[in-house]
């Protein structure tokens, strides 16, 4: 398979879909390589921040110190990254300073002007209320409300599956997603689609949502195993 096309500025829109696809493929390749660097058994009871920090450290190594593919040097990794220019949905006031929402992971491609970024929120899946946290206003809901990635068309969720059976977790998330406000179900077959990225995560899905502004937003859901049963 041929390599994805190089990036160009957003001002050239003829092949924008191709560049977007290449960017998403590379983001998910970095995530998969970072996951492969970890020993899942070491993280079966680890806190979310600890897992995310180690994933980010490995991606930073690939992008800043020892890139294994040329394109990696054009990317930068930011963890616990404050999101600016956000207005609170609850109060209607700007969220500034310490009140700014912090995105777990932001992956940025610096080979474009303006830079292209991809925001990710991570959650542990390990207890009965974990799916609720995955879907609430500090999970996928933050994307739908526009508190995360407010100027983007794509964002990501990562589920760190630490207990139980993977298929059970996937079913719970898939079943509850259509109950979210602004979840866009084109048809039953497309409300939860598998997303396949070359050399990317084995378990990746995508869902579509409509924000209050009317802008459509796509979420890619990645699930990494850290102690779950097959």
C-alpha positions in Angstrom: 0.0 0.0 0.0 1.4 3.4 -0.9 2.2 5.9 1.8 -0.3 8.6 2.8 0.3 11.9 0.9 2.4 14.7 2.5 0.6 17.5 4.2 0.0 20.9 2.9 -1.6 24.1 4.3 -5.3 24.2 4.7 -5.5 26.9 2.1 -5.2 24.2 -0.6 -8.4 22.3 -0.4 -8.4 20.2 -3.5 -7.2 17.1 -1.6 -8.3 18.1 1.8 -10.1 14.8 2.5 -6.9 12.9 1.6 -4.8 15.0 4.0 -7.4 14.6 6.7 -7.4 10.8 6.2 -3.6 10.7 6.3 -3.5 12.8 9.5 -6.0 10.5 11.3 -4.1 7.4 10.2 -0.9 8.8 11.6 -2.5 9.8 14.9 -3.8 6.3 15.4 -0.5 4.8 14.4 1.2 6.8 17.1 -1.4 5.6 19.7 -0.9 2.0 18.7 2.9 2.2 18.9 2.6 3.8 22.3 0.3 1.1 23.5 2.6 -1.6 22.2 5.4 -0.2 24.3 3.5 -0.9 27.5 3.1 -4.2 29.4 -0.7 -4.3 30.0 -0.4 -6.4 33.1 1.5 -3.5 34.8 -1.5 -1.2 34.3 -4.4 -3.4 35.4 -5.1 -1.2 38.4 -3.3 1.9 37.3 -4.9 5.3 37.5 -6.0 7.0 34.2 -3.4 9.8 34.5 -0.6 7.2 35.0 -1.5 5.3 31.8 -2.1 8.4 29.8 1.2 9.9 30.9 3.2 6.8 29.9 1.4 6.7 26.5 2.3 10.3 25.9 5.9 9.8 27.0 6.4 7.1 24.4 4.7 9.2 21.7 7.0 12.1 22.6 10.0 9.8 22.3 8.8 8.9 18.8 8.2 12.4 17.7 11.0 14.3 19.5 13.9 11.9 20.0 13.8 8.8 17.9 11.2 8.9 15.1 11.0 5.6 13.3 9.2 7.1 10.3 10.1 10.5 8.8 6.6 12.0 9.3 6.8 11.5 13.0 9.1 14.5 13.4 6.3 16.8 12.2 4.1 15.9 15.2 4.1 17.1 18.8 2.4 15.5 21.8 0.7 17.5 24.7 -0.8 15.9 27.8 -3.1 17.7 30.2 -3.3 20.5 27.7 -5.6 23.5 28.7 -8.2 24.4 26.1 -8.6 28.1 25.6 -11.5 30.2 24.3 -14.1 28.0 25.9 -17.4 29.3 27.3 -19.0 27.3 30.1 -22.3 25.7 29.0 -23.6 25.9 32.5 -22.8 29.6 33.4 -22.3 31.2 29.9 -19.0 32.7 31.2 -15.5 32.2 29.7 -13.5 29.5 31.3 -10.1 31.1 32.0 -7.0 30.3 34.0 -7.4 27.3 36.2 -11.0 26.9 35.1 -10.0 26.0 31.6 -10.9 22.4 30.7 -7.8 20.2 30.3 -7.6 17.7 27.4 -5.9 14.5 28.3 -4.0 14.2 25.0 -3.6 16.7 22.1 -1.7 15.4 19.1 -0.6 18.2 16.8 0.8 18.2 13.2 3.2 21.1 12.8 3.5 20.6 9.1 0.5 22.8 8.4 -0.4 26.4 8.9 -2.5 26.6 11.0 -1.4 23.5 12.8 -3.8 20.6 12.8 -4.7 19.2 16.2 -6.5 16.1 17.5 -7.9 16.0 21.0 -8.4 12.8 23.1 -10.1 12.1 26.3 -9.3 8.9 28.2 -11.3 6.9 30.7 -10.8 3.7 32.7 -13.4 1.0 32.2 -13.2 -1.0 35.3 -16.3 -0.7 37.5 -20.1 -0.5 37.1 -20.3 3.3 36.6 -17.4 3.5 34.2 -19.5 3.7 31.1 -21.4 6.7 32.6 -18.1 8.5 33.1 -17.1 7.7 29.6 -20.3 9.3 28.2 -20.9 12.2 30.6 -20.0 15.9 30.3 -16.4 15.2 31.2 -16.1 12.3 28.7 -17.6 12.3 25.2 -20.1 14.9 26.3 -17.3 17.5 26.5 -16.8 17.1 22.8 -20.5 17.4 22.0 -20.9 20.5 24.2 -17.9 22.1 22.5 -15.7 22.3 25.6 -13.1 20.1 23.9 -12.0 20.5 20.3 -14.5 23.3 19.7 -13.0 24.2 16.3 -12.4 20.7 15.1 -14.5 18.1 13.2 -12.9 15.1 14.9 -11.9 14.0 18.3 -11.0 10.8 20.1 -12.0 8.7 23.2 -9.8 6.0 24.7 -11.2 3.3 26.9 -8.6 1.6 29.2 -10.3 -1.7 29.8 -9.0 -3.1 33.1 -11.6 -5.7 34.1 -14.3 -7.9 32.7 -14.8 -8.9 29.1 -13.9 -6.6 26.3 -17.0 -7.4 24.3 -19.2 -6.6 27.3 -17.7 -3.1 27.5 -18.1 -2.5 23.8 -21.7 -3.5 23.9 -22.4 -1.2 26.9 -20.9 1.8 25.2 -22.6 1.0 21.9 -26.0 0.5 23.5 -25.9 3.8 25.6 -24.5 6.1 22.9 -27.7 6.6 21.0 -29.3 7.9 24.2 -27.0 10.9 24.2 -28.4 14.1 23.1 -27.0 15.2 19.7 -26.0 11.7 18.8 -26.7 11.4 15.1 -28.0 8.1 13.9 -28.0 8.0 10.1 -29.3 4.5 10.3 -29.0 1.6 12.6 -26.1 0.1 10.7 -24.1 3.4 10.9 -24.7 4.5 14.5 -21.5 2.6 15.6 -19.1 1.8 12.8 -15.8 0.0 12.8 -12.9 2.3 11.9 -9.8 0.7 10.4 -6.5 2.6 10.3 -3.5 1.0 8.8 -1.2 -0.3 11.5 -3.6 1.3 14.0 -5.5 0.1 17.1 -7.3 -3.2 16.6 -10.4 -2.0 18.4 -11.5 1.3 16.9 -15.0 2.6 16.2 -16.5 5.9 15.1 -19.8 7.7 15.9 -21.3 10.9 14.5 -22.8 13.7 16.6 -24.4 17.1 16.0 -23.4 20.1 18.2 -25.7 22.9 19.2 -24.2 25.0 16.5 -25.4 22.4 13.9 -21.8 21.4 13.1 -21.2 17.7 12.8 -18.6 16.1 14.9 -17.0 12.6 14.6 -15.6 10.7 17.6 -13.2 7.8 17.1 -13.3 5.3 20.0 -10.2 3.3 20.8 -10.1 0.5 23.3 -6.9 -0.7 24.9 -6.7 -3.9 27.0 -5.1 -3.6 30.4 -6.2 -6.8 32.1 -9.6 -7.5 30.5 -10.7 -11.0 29.5 -11.0 -11.9 25.9 
